[in-house]
């Protein structure tokens, strides 16, 4: 989660996109599409903290996690962040994210 937020903060959309699960990559299209979405809505983070992390493993041994917290954007506006991830071959991949102002 922190790697994703750091990549967004640094404007490294290729690195952020690489942390997406393939299904989410399909939904977004390209790293450039991610950049447009984040920058058009002024969602580049400056600071953040996760106050809640919940991981679960289902009967098929699929492990998912949800991280929730607060974010301050580059323009000083505060909001909420939610990341949902799945563990694939010992790596966490983002399956959805929400950045709200």
PDB file as gemmi writes it, atoms N, CA and C in Angstrom:
CRYST1    1.000    1.000    1.000  90.00  90.00  90.00 P 1                      
ATOM      1  N   UNK A   1       0.800  -1.202   0.000  1.00  0.00           N  
ATOM      2  CA  UNK A   1       0.000   0.000   0.000  1.00  0.00           C  
ATOM      3  C   UNK A   1       0.841   1.264   0.000  1.00  0.00           C  
ATOM      4  N   UNK A   2       1.869   1.269   0.849  1.00  0.00           N  
ATOM      5  CA  UNK A   2       2.731   2.452   0.910  1.00  0.00           C  
ATOM      6  C   UNK A   2       3.514   2.649  -0.381  1.00  0.00           C  
ATOM      7  N   UNK A   3       3.902   1.546  -1.027  1.00  0.00           N  
ATOM      8  CA  UNK A   3       4.634   1.654  -2.302  1.00  0.00           C  
ATOM      9  C   UNK A   3       3.762   2.343  -3.357  1.00  0.00           C  
ATOM     10  N   UNK A   4       2.490   1.982  -3.395  1.00  0.00           N  
ATOM     11  CA  UNK A   4       1.555   2.577  -4.344  1.00  0.00           C  
ATOM     12  C   UNK A   4       1.389   4.072  -4.074  1.00  0.00           C  
ATOM     13  N   UNK A   5       1.184   4.423  -2.823  1.00  0.00           N  
ATOM     14  CA  UNK A   5       0.986   5.825  -2.461  1.00  0.00           C  
ATOM     15  C   UNK A   5       2.252   6.641  -2.744  1.00  0.00           C  
ATOM     16  N   UNK A   6       3.409   6.057  -2.471  1.00  0.00           N  
ATOM     17  CA  UNK A   6       4.675   6.746  -2.744  1.00  0.00           C  
ATOM     18  C   UNK A   6       4.842   6.978  -4.246  1.00  0.00           C  
ATOM     19  N   UNK A   7       4.495   5.976  -5.049  1.00  0.00           N  
ATOM     20  CA  UNK A   7       4.598   6.127  -6.511  1.00  0.00           C  
ATOM     21  C   UNK A   7       3.683   7.249  -6.996  1.00  0.00           C  
ATOM     22  N   UNK A   8       2.456   7.316  -6.459  1.00  0.00           N  
ATOM     23  CA  UNK A   8       1.554   8.408  -6.842  1.00  0.00           C  
ATOM     24  C   UNK A   8       2.123   9.754  -6.405  1.00  0.00           C  
ATOM     25  N   UNK A   9       2.630   9.808  -5.179  1.00  0.00           N  
ATOM     26  CA  UNK A   9       3.206  11.055  -4.658  1.00  0.00           C  
ATOM     27  C   UNK A   9       4.333  11.541  -5.572  1.00  0.00           C  
ATOM     28  N   UNK A  10       5.169  10.604  -6.011  1.00  0.00           N  
ATOM     29  CA  UNK A  10       6.331  10.948  -6.840  1.00  0.00           C  
ATOM     30  C   UNK A  10       5.972  11.152  -8.311  1.00  0.00           C  
ATOM     31  N   UNK A  11       4.697  10.915  -8.659  1.00  0.00           N  
ATOM     32  CA  UNK A  11       4.298  11.039 -10.058  1.00  0.00           C  
ATOM     33  C   UNK A  11       4.826   9.909 -10.919  1.00  0.00           C  
ATOM     34  N   UNK A  12       5.179   8.768 -10.288  1.00  0.00           N  
ATOM     35  CA  UNK A  12       5.706   7.612 -11.013  1.00  0.00           C  
ATOM     36  C   UNK A  12       4.539   6.665 -11.322  1.00  0.00           C  
ATOM     37  N   UNK A  13       3.783   7.011 -12.357  1.00  0.00           N  
ATOM     38  CA  UNK A  13       2.573   6.264 -12.676  1.00  0.00           C  
ATOM     39  C   UNK A  13       2.874   4.880 -13.241  1.00  0.00           C  
ATOM     40  N   UNK A  14       4.040   4.709 -13.851  1.00  0.00           N  
ATOM     41  CA  UNK A  14       4.447   3.381 -14.327  1.00  0.00           C  
ATOM     42  C   UNK A  14       4.602   2.436 -13.136  1.00  0.00           C  
ATOM     43  N   UNK A  15       5.268   2.908 -12.072  1.00  0.00           N  
ATOM     44  CA  UNK A  15       5.465   2.077 -10.880  1.00  0.00           C  
ATOM     45  C   UNK A  15       4.132   1.795 -10.185  1.00  0.00           C  
ATOM     46  N   UNK A  16       3.275   2.802 -10.090  1.00  0.00           N  
ATOM     47  CA  UNK A  16       1.957   2.617  -9.465  1.00  0.00           C  
ATOM     48  C   UNK A  16       1.144   1.594 -10.255  1.00  0.00           C  
ATOM     49  N   UNK A  17       1.142   1.734 -11.567  1.00  0.00           N  
ATOM     50  CA  UNK A  17       0.394   0.830 -12.453  1.00  0.00           C  
ATOM     51  C   UNK A  17       0.919  -0.600 -12.339  1.00  0.00           C  
ATOM     52  N   UNK A  18       2.227  -0.756 -12.176  1.00  0.00           N  
ATOM     53  CA  UNK A  18       2.836  -2.083 -12.057  1.00  0.00           C  
ATOM     54  C   UNK A  18       2.360  -2.813 -10.804  1.00  0.00           C  
ATOM     55  N   UNK A  19       1.868  -2.074  -9.811  1.00  0.00           N  
ATOM     56  CA  UNK A  19       1.366  -2.682  -8.576  1.00  0.00           C  
ATOM     57  C   UNK A  19      -0.095  -3.121  -8.695  1.00  0.00           C  
ATOM     58  N   UNK A  20      -0.724  -2.798  -9.810  1.00  0.00           N  
ATOM     59  CA  UNK A  20      -2.112  -3.202 -10.054  1.00  0.00           C  
ATOM     60  C   UNK A  20      -2.183  -4.691 -10.407  1.00  0.00           C  
ATOM     61  N   UNK A  21      -3.249  -5.328  -9.972  1.00  0.00           N  
ATOM     62  CA  UNK A  21      -3.591  -6.673 -10.435  1.00  0.00           C  
ATOM     63  C   UNK A  21      -3.916  -6.556 -11.927  1.00  0.00           C  
ATOM     64  N   UNK A  22      -3.634  -7.581 -12.730  1.00  0.00           N  
ATOM     65  CA  UNK A  22      -3.920  -7.485 -14.171  1.00  0.00           C  
ATOM     66  C   UNK A  22      -5.349  -7.058 -14.499  1.00  0.00           C  
ATOM     67  N   UNK A  23      -6.321  -7.473 -13.704  1.00  0.00           N  
ATOM     68  CA  UNK A  23      -7.707  -7.068 -13.945  1.00  0.00           C  
ATOM     69  C   UNK A  23      -7.899  -5.571 -13.803  1.00  0.00           C  
ATOM     70  N   UNK A  24      -7.235  -4.965 -12.827  1.00  0.00           N  
ATOM     71  CA  UNK A  24      -7.326  -3.516 -12.645  1.00  0.00           C  
ATOM     72  C   UNK A  24      -6.558  -2.794 -13.748  1.00  0.00           C  
ATOM     73  N   UNK A  25      -5.442  -3.362 -14.185  1.00  0.00           N  
ATOM     74  CA  UNK A  25      -4.703  -2.778 -15.308  1.00  0.00           C  
ATOM     75  C   UNK A  25      -5.597  -2.714 -16.542  1.00  0.00           C  
ATOM     76  N   UNK A  26      -6.375  -3.780 -16.776  1.00  0.00           N  
ATOM     77  CA  UNK A  26      -7.297  -3.789 -17.915  1.00  0.00           C  
ATOM     78  C   UNK A  26      -8.311  -2.660 -17.809  1.00  0.00           C  
ATOM     79  N   UNK A  27      -8.842  -2.452 -16.607  1.00  0.00           N  
ATOM     80  CA  UNK A  27      -9.838  -1.401 -16.396  1.00  0.00           C  
ATOM     81  C   UNK A  27      -9.267  -0.011 -16.648  1.00  0.00           C  
ATOM     82  N   UNK A  28      -8.004   0.194 -16.285  1.00  0.00           N  
ATOM     83  CA  UNK A  28      -7.400   1.518 -16.438  1.00  0.00           C  
ATOM     84  C   UNK A  28      -6.855   1.762 -17.825  1.00  0.00           C  
ATOM     85  N   UNK A  29      -6.367   0.738 -18.471  1.00  0.00           N  
ATOM     86  CA  UNK A  29      -5.787   0.908 -19.793  1.00  0.00           C  
ATOM     87  C   UNK A  29      -4.277   0.997 -19.734  1.00  0.00           C  
ATOM     88  N   UNK A  30      -3.741   2.194 -19.435  1.00  0.00           N  
ATOM     89  CA  UNK A  30      -2.291   2.399 -19.445  1.00  0.00           C  
ATOM     90  C   UNK A  30      -1.875   3.255 -18.246  1.00  0.00           C  
ATOM     91  N   UNK A  31      -0.584   3.296 -17.949  1.00  0.00           N  
ATOM     92  CA  UNK A  31      -0.116   4.210 -16.907  1.00  0.00           C  
ATOM     93  C   UNK A  31      -0.493   5.666 -17.198  1.00  0.00           C  
ATOM     94  N   UNK A  32      -0.534   6.013 -18.471  1.00  0.00           N  
ATOM     95  CA  UNK A  32      -0.923   7.376 -18.851  1.00  0.00           C  
ATOM     96  C   UNK A  32      -2.380   7.657 -18.480  1.00  0.00           C  
ATOM     97  N   UNK A  33      -3.240   6.636 -18.611  1.00  0.00           N  
ATOM     98  CA  UNK A  33      -4.640   6.784 -18.204  1.00  0.00           C  
ATOM     99  C   UNK A  33      -4.748   6.983 -16.695  1.00  0.00           C  
ATOM    100  N   UNK A  34      -3.922   6.261 -15.942  1.00  0.00           N  
ATOM    101  CA  UNK A  34      -3.889   6.442 -14.487  1.00  0.00           C  
ATOM    102  C   UNK A  34      -3.456   7.864 -14.152  1.00  0.00           C  
ATOM    103  N   UNK A  35      -2.414   8.343 -14.814  1.00  0.00           N  
ATOM    104  CA  UNK A  35      -1.925   9.704 -14.591  1.00  0.00           C  
ATOM    105  C   UNK A  35      -3.029  10.724 -14.842  1.00  0.00           C  
ATOM    106  N   UNK A  36      -3.724  10.578 -15.951  1.00  0.00           N  
ATOM    107  CA  UNK A  36      -4.784  11.524 -16.296  1.00  0.00           C  
ATOM    108  C   UNK A  36      -5.867  11.535 -15.221  1.00  0.00           C  
ATOM    109  N   UNK A  37      -6.269  10.354 -14.787  1.00  0.00           N  
ATOM    110  CA  UNK A  37      -7.323  10.265 -13.781  1.00  0.00           C  
ATOM    111  C   UNK A  37      -6.907  10.902 -12.453  1.00  0.00           C  
ATOM    112  N   UNK A  38      -5.695  10.611 -12.024  1.00  0.00           N  
ATOM    113  CA  UNK A  38      -5.202  11.150 -10.751  1.00  0.00           C  
ATOM    114  C   UNK A  38      -5.001  12.660 -10.840  1.00  0.00           C  
ATOM    115  N   UNK A  39      -4.357  13.117 -11.905  1.00  0.00           N  
ATOM    116  CA  UNK A  39      -4.023  14.538 -11.985  1.00  0.00           C  
ATOM    117  C   UNK A  39      -5.233  15.407 -12.332  1.00  0.00           C  
ATOM    118  N   UNK A  40      -6.157  14.890 -13.150  1.00  0.00           N  
ATOM    119  CA  UNK A  40      -7.363  15.664 -13.470  1.00  0.00           C  
ATOM    120  C   UNK A  40      -8.211  15.928 -12.229  1.00  0.00           C  
ATOM    121  N   UNK A  41      -8.167  15.000 -11.280  1.00  0.00           N  
ATOM    122  CA  UNK A  41      -8.970  15.152 -10.066  1.00  0.00           C  
ATOM    123  C   UNK A  41      -8.139  15.621  -8.870  1.00  0.00           C  
ATOM    124  N   UNK A  42      -6.889  16.038  -9.116  1.00  0.00           N  
ATOM    125  CA  UNK A  42      -5.982  16.534  -8.065  1.00  0.00           C  
ATOM    126  C   UNK A  42      -5.872  15.541  -6.910  1.00  0.00           C  
ATOM    127  N   UNK A  43      -5.578  14.279  -7.248  1.00  0.00           N  
ATOM    128  CA  UNK A  43      -5.521  13.220  -6.241  1.00  0.00           C  
ATOM    129  C   UNK A  43      -4.101  12.753  -5.919  1.00  0.00           C  
ATOM    130  N   UNK A  44      -3.084  13.538  -6.298  1.00  0.00           N  
ATOM    131  CA  UNK A  44      -1.718  13.140  -5.929  1.00  0.00           C  
ATOM    132  C   UNK A  44      -1.509  13.375  -4.445  1.00  0.00           C  
ATOM    133  N   UNK A  45      -1.155  12.322  -3.710  1.00  0.00           N  
ATOM    134  CA  UNK A  45      -0.990  12.475  -2.266  1.00  0.00           C  
ATOM    135  C   UNK A  45       0.309  13.176  -1.893  1.00  0.00           C  
ATOM    136  N   UNK A  46       0.263  13.865  -0.749  1.00  0.00           N  
ATOM    137  CA  UNK A  46       1.459  14.450  -0.145  1.00  0.00           C  
ATOM    138  C   UNK A  46       1.853  13.629   1.076  1.00  0.00           C  
ATOM    139  N   UNK A  47       0.868  13.331   1.924  1.00  0.00           N  
ATOM    140  CA  UNK A  47       1.073  12.523   3.127  1.00  0.00           C  
ATOM    141  C   UNK A  47      -0.121  11.603   3.305  1.00  0.00           C  
ATOM    142  N   UNK A  48       0.076  10.496   3.987  1.00  0.00           N  
ATOM    143  CA  UNK A  48      -1.010   9.565   4.269  1.00  0.00           C  
ATOM    144  C   UNK A  48      -0.637   8.710   5.463  1.00  0.00           C  
ATOM    145  N   UNK A  49      -1.648   8.121   6.061  1.00  0.00           N  
ATOM    146  CA  UNK A  49      -1.440   7.126   7.110  1.00  0.00           C  
ATOM    147  C   UNK A  49      -2.594   6.136   7.052  1.00  0.00           C  
ATOM    148  N   UNK A  50      -2.269   4.885   7.236  1.00  0.00           N  
ATOM    149  CA  UNK A  50      -3.283   3.842   7.258  1.00  0.00           C  
ATOM    150  C   UNK A  50      -3.632   3.531   8.706  1.00  0.00           C  
ATOM    151  N   UNK A  51      -4.907   3.648   9.034  1.00  0.00           N  
ATOM    152  CA  UNK A  51      -5.353   3.411  10.407  1.00  0.00           C  
ATOM    153  C   UNK A  51      -5.927   2.014  10.583  1.00  0.00           C  
ATOM    154  N   UNK A  52      -6.199   1.336   9.475  1.00  0.00           N  
ATOM    155  CA  UNK A  52      -6.821   0.020   9.540  1.00  0.00           C  
ATOM    156  C   UNK A  52      -6.277  -0.855   8.423  1.00  0.00           C  
ATOM    157  N   UNK A  53      -5.834  -2.050   8.793  1.00  0.00           N  
ATOM    158  CA  UNK A  53      -5.398  -3.045   7.811  1.00  0.00           C  
ATOM    159  C   UNK A  53      -6.032  -4.373   8.213  1.00  0.00           C  
ATOM    160  N   UNK A  54      -6.847  -4.920   7.334  1.00  0.00           N  
ATOM    161  CA  UNK A  54      -7.507  -6.195   7.606  1.00  0.00           C  
ATOM    162  C   UNK A  54      -7.207  -7.172   6.491  1.00  0.00           C  
ATOM    163  N   UNK A  55      -6.624  -8.320   6.847  1.00  0.00           N  
ATOM    164  CA  UNK A  55      -6.324  -9.366   5.870  1.00  0.00           C  
ATOM    165  C   UNK A  55      -7.176 -10.590   6.180  1.00  0.00           C  
ATOM    166  N   UNK A  56      -7.639 -11.243   5.126  1.00  0.00           N  
ATOM    167  CA  UNK A  56      -8.428 -12.467   5.292  1.00  0.00           C  
ATOM    168  C   UNK A  56      -7.986 -13.493   4.259  1.00  0.00           C  
ATOM    169  N   UNK A  57      -8.111 -14.757   4.637  1.00  0.00           N  
ATOM    170  CA  UNK A  57      -7.826 -15.856   3.719  1.00  0.00           C  
ATOM    171  C   UNK A  57      -9.085 -16.694   3.612  1.00  0.00           C  
ATOM    172  N   UNK A  58      -9.547 -16.912   2.387  1.00  0.00           N  
ATOM    173  CA  UNK A  58     -10.792 -17.663   2.200  1.00  0.00           C  
ATOM    174  C   UNK A  58     -10.507 -19.169   2.110  1.00  0.00           C  
ATOM    175  N   UNK A  59     -11.554 -19.935   1.900  1.00  0.00           N  
ATOM    176  CA  UNK A  59     -11.444 -21.395   1.860  1.00  0.00           C  
ATOM    177  C   UNK A  59     -10.534 -21.887   0.737  1.00  0.00           C  
ATOM    178  N   UNK A  60     -10.400 -21.101  -0.326  1.00  0.00           N  
ATOM    179  CA  UNK A  60      -9.529 -21.466  -1.444  1.00  0.00           C  
ATOM    180  C   UNK A  60      -8.096 -20.984  -1.241  1.00  0.00           C  
ATOM    181  N   UNK A  61      -7.814 -20.522  -0.027  1.00  0.00           N  
ATOM    182  CA  UNK A  61      -6.480 -20.023   0.347  1.00  0.00           C  
ATOM    183  C   UNK A  61      -6.080 -18.759  -0.422  1.00  0.00           C  
ATOM    184  N   UNK A  62      -7.070 -17.948  -0.789  1.00  0.00           N  
ATOM    185  CA  UNK A  62      -6.820 -16.659  -1.430  1.00  0.00           C  
ATOM    186  C   UNK A  62      -6.788 -15.600  -0.333  1.00  0.00           C  
ATOM    187  N   UNK A  63      -5.680 -14.890  -0.245  1.00  0.00           N  
ATOM    188  CA  UNK A  63      -5.522 -13.873   0.799  1.00  0.00           C  
ATOM    189  C   UNK A  63      -5.740 -12.487   0.205  1.00  0.00           C  
ATOM    190  N   UNK A  64      -6.634 -11.749   0.831  1.00  0.00           N  
ATOM    191  CA  UNK A  64      -6.903 -10.378   0.422  1.00  0.00           C  
ATOM    192  C   UNK A  64      -6.710  -9.463   1.627  1.00  0.00           C  
ATOM    193  N   UNK A  65      -6.513  -8.191   1.355  1.00  0.00           N  
ATOM    194  CA  UNK A  65      -6.342  -7.211   2.430  1.00  0.00           C  
ATOM    195  C   UNK A  65      -7.010  -5.907   2.042  1.00  0.00           C  
ATOM    196  N   UNK A  66      -7.494  -5.211   3.052  1.00  0.00           N  
ATOM    197  CA  UNK A  66      -8.086  -3.895   2.858  1.00  0.00           C  
ATOM    198  C   UNK A  66      -7.385  -2.939   3.806  1.00  0.00           C  
ATOM    199  N   UNK A  67      -6.874  -1.845   3.245  1.00  0.00           N  
ATOM    200  CA  UNK A  67      -6.196  -0.811   4.023  1.00  0.00           C  
ATOM    201  C   UNK A  67      -7.007   0.473   3.930  1.00  0.00           C  
ATOM    202  N   UNK A  68      -7.272   1.091   5.075  1.00  0.00           N  
ATOM    203  CA  UNK A  68      -8.028   2.337   5.100  1.00  0.00           C  
ATOM    204  C   UNK A  68      -7.259   3.371   5.906  1.00  0.00           C  
ATOM    205  N   UNK A  69      -7.369   4.627   5.483  1.00  0.00           N  
ATOM    206  CA  UNK A  69      -6.682   5.672   6.213  1.00  0.00           C  
ATOM    207  C   UNK A  69      -7.014   7.054   5.705  1.00  0.00           C  
ATOM    208  N   UNK A  70      -6.163   7.979   6.086  1.00  0.00           N  
ATOM    209  CA  UNK A  70      -6.331   9.385   5.728  1.00  0.00           C  
ATOM    210  C   UNK A  70      -5.216   9.814   4.796  1.00  0.00           C  
ATOM    211  N   UNK A  71      -5.549  10.765   3.936  1.00  0.00           N  
ATOM    212  CA  UNK A  71      -4.579  11.273   2.972  1.00  0.00           C  
ATOM    213  C   UNK A  71      -4.689  12.790   2.909  1.00  0.00           C  
ATOM    214  N   UNK A  72      -3.539  13.441   2.729  1.00  0.00           N  
ATOM    215  CA  UNK A  72      -3.505  14.870   2.430  1.00  0.00           C  
ATOM    216  C   UNK A  72      -2.929  14.995   1.026  1.00  0.00           C  
ATOM    217  N   UNK A  73      -3.647  15.713   0.184  1.00  0.00           N  
ATOM    218  CA  UNK A  73      -3.236  15.853  -1.214  1.00  0.00           C  
ATOM    219  C   UNK A  73      -2.232  16.992  -1.372  1.00  0.00           C  
ATOM    220  N   UNK A  74      -1.619  17.069  -2.547  1.00  0.00           N  
ATOM    221  CA  UNK A  74      -0.593  18.075  -2.832  1.00  0.00           C  
ATOM    222  C   UNK A  74      -1.085  19.495  -2.568  1.00  0.00           C  
ATOM    223  N   UNK A  75      -2.398  19.738  -2.767  1.00  0.00           N  
ATOM    224  CA  UNK A  75      -2.942  21.086  -2.570  1.00  0.00           C  
ATOM    225  C   UNK A  75      -3.391  21.350  -1.135  1.00  0.00           C  
ATOM    226  N   UNK A  76      -3.134  20.397  -0.218  1.00  0.00           N  
ATOM    227  CA  UNK A  76      -3.454  20.592   1.190  1.00  0.00           C  
ATOM    228  C   UNK A  76      -4.821  20.088   1.611  1.00  0.00           C  
ATOM    229  N   UNK A  77      -5.657  19.696   0.664  1.00  0.00           N  
ATOM    230  CA  UNK A  77      -6.979  19.160   0.985  1.00  0.00           C  
ATOM    231  C   UNK A  77      -6.820  17.753   1.570  1.00  0.00           C  
ATOM    232  N   UNK A  78      -7.616  17.434   2.580  1.00  0.00           N  
ATOM    233  CA  UNK A  78      -7.569  16.112   3.212  1.00  0.00           C  
ATOM    234  C   UNK A  78      -8.691  15.234   2.692  1.00  0.00           C  
ATOM    235  N   UNK A  79      -8.491  13.932   2.796  1.00  0.00           N  
ATOM    236  CA  UNK A  79      -9.500  12.991   2.353  1.00  0.00           C  
ATOM    237  C   UNK A  79      -9.233  11.611   2.904  1.00  0.00           C  
ATOM    238  N   UNK A  80      -9.866  10.626   2.286  1.00  0.00           N  
ATOM    239  CA  UNK A  80      -9.751   9.234   2.720  1.00  0.00           C  
ATOM    240  C   UNK A  80      -9.144   8.385   1.611  1.00  0.00           C  
ATOM    241  N   UNK A  81      -8.439   7.345   2.026  1.00  0.00           N  
ATOM    242  CA  UNK A  81      -7.862   6.395   1.079  1.00  0.00           C  
ATOM    243  C   UNK A  81      -8.280   4.985   1.492  1.00  0.00           C  
ATOM    244  N   UNK A  82      -8.656   4.188   0.498  1.00  0.00           N  
ATOM    245  CA  UNK A  82      -8.957   2.773   0.704  1.00  0.00           C  
ATOM    246  C   UNK A  82      -8.261   1.997  -0.410  1.00  0.00           C  
ATOM    247  N   UNK A  83      -7.473   1.015  -0.010  1.00  0.00           N  
ATOM    248  CA  UNK A  83      -6.817   0.128  -0.973  1.00  0.00           C  
ATOM    249  C   UNK A  83      -7.271  -1.292  -0.695  1.00  0.00           C  
ATOM    250  N   UNK A  84      -7.624  -2.026  -1.739  1.00  0.00           N  
ATOM    251  CA  UNK A  84      -7.929  -3.442  -1.606  1.00  0.00           C  
ATOM    252  C   UNK A  84      -6.923  -4.201  -2.453  1.00  0.00           C  
ATOM    253  N   UNK A  85      -6.340  -5.233  -1.828  1.00  0.00           N  
ATOM    254  CA  UNK A  85      -5.261  -5.965  -2.488  1.00  0.00           C  
ATOM    255  C   UNK A  85      -5.486  -7.465  -2.387  1.00  0.00           C  
ATOM    256  N   UNK A  86      -4.801  -8.178  -3.263  1.00  0.00           N  
ATOM    257  CA  UNK A  86      -4.814  -9.637  -3.251  1.00  0.00           C  
ATOM    258  C   UNK A  86      -3.371 -10.110  -3.330  1.00  0.00           C  
ATOM    259  N   UNK A  87      -3.084 -11.203  -2.627  1.00  0.00           N  
ATOM    260  CA  UNK A  87      -1.731 -11.751  -2.653  1.00  0.00           C  
ATOM    261  C   UNK A  87      -1.621 -12.735  -3.806  1.00  0.00           C  
ATOM    262  N   UNK A  88      -0.677 -12.464  -4.712  1.00  0.00           N  
ATOM    263  CA  UNK A  88      -0.442 -13.303  -5.878  1.00  0.00           C  
ATOM    264  C   UNK A  88       1.030 -13.688  -5.879  1.00  0.00           C  
ATOM    265  N   UNK A  89       1.298 -14.982  -5.727  1.00  0.00           N  
ATOM    266  CA  UNK A  89       2.697 -15.456  -5.702  1.00  0.00           C  
ATOM    267  C   UNK A  89       3.550 -14.646  -4.732  1.00  0.00           C  
ATOM    268  N   UNK A  90       3.076 -14.485  -3.507  1.00  0.00           N  
ATOM    269  CA  UNK A  90       3.775 -13.793  -2.423  1.00  0.00           C  
ATOM    270  C   UNK A  90       3.928 -12.285  -2.644  1.00  0.00           C  
ATOM    271  N   UNK A  91       3.283 -11.746  -3.673  1.00  0.00           N  
ATOM    272  CA  UNK A  91       3.297 -10.294  -3.903  1.00  0.00           C  
ATOM    273  C   UNK A  91       1.884  -9.753  -3.754  1.00  0.00           C  
ATOM    274  N   UNK A  92       1.783  -8.548  -3.189  1.00  0.00           N  
ATOM    275  CA  UNK A  92       0.484  -7.894  -3.061  1.00  0.00           C  
ATOM    276  C   UNK A  92       0.202  -7.079  -4.309  1.00  0.00           C  
ATOM    277  N   UNK A  93      -0.971  -7.287  -4.902  1.00  0.00           N  
ATOM    278  CA  UNK A  93      -1.403  -6.538  -6.083  1.00  0.00           C  
ATOM    279  C   UNK A  93      -2.705  -5.814  -5.759  1.00  0.00           C  
ATOM    280  N   UNK A  94      -2.824  -4.590  -6.203  1.00  0.00           N  
ATOM    281  CA  UNK A  94      -4.008  -3.779  -5.923  1.00  0.00           C  
ATOM    282  C   UNK A  94      -5.143  -4.194  -6.847  1.00  0.00           C  
ATOM    283  N   UNK A  95      -6.301  -4.507  -6.239  1.00  0.00           N  
ATOM    284  CA  UNK A  95      -7.475  -4.865  -7.045  1.00  0.00           C  
ATOM    285  C   UNK A  95      -8.466  -3.713  -7.111  1.00  0.00           C  
ATOM    286  N   UNK A  96      -8.381  -2.767  -6.159  1.00  0.00           N  
ATOM    287  CA  UNK A  96      -9.184  -1.548  -6.237  1.00  0.00           C  
ATOM    288  C   UNK A  96      -8.594  -0.519  -5.298  1.00  0.00           C  
ATOM    289  N   UNK A  97      -8.845   0.742  -5.621  1.00  0.00           N  
ATOM    290  CA  UNK A  97      -8.427   1.812  -4.729  1.00  0.00           C  
ATOM    291  C   UNK A  97      -9.415   2.955  -4.825  1.00  0.00           C  
ATOM    292  N   UNK A  98      -9.496   3.706  -3.745  1.00  0.00           N  
ATOM    293  CA  UNK A  98     -10.378   4.857  -3.685  1.00  0.00           C  
ATOM    294  C   UNK A  98      -9.640   5.996  -2.989  1.00  0.00           C  
ATOM    295  N   UNK A  99      -9.585   7.128  -3.661  1.00  0.00           N  
ATOM    296  CA  UNK A  99      -9.024   8.349  -3.082  1.00  0.00           C  
ATOM    297  C   UNK A  99     -10.127   9.389  -3.127  1.00  0.00           C  
ATOM    298  N   UNK A 100     -10.581   9.817  -1.964  1.00  0.00           N  
ATOM    299  CA  UNK A 100     -11.688  10.781  -1.884  1.00  0.00           C  
ATOM    300  C   UNK A 100     -11.219  12.089  -1.301  1.00  0.00           C  
ATOM    301  N   UNK A 101     -11.770  13.173  -1.836  1.00  0.00           N  
ATOM    302  CA  UNK A 101     -11.466  14.514  -1.333  1.00  0.00           C  
ATOM    303  C   UNK A 101     -12.607  15.001  -0.482  1.00  0.00           C  
TER     304      UNK A 101                                                      
END                                                                             
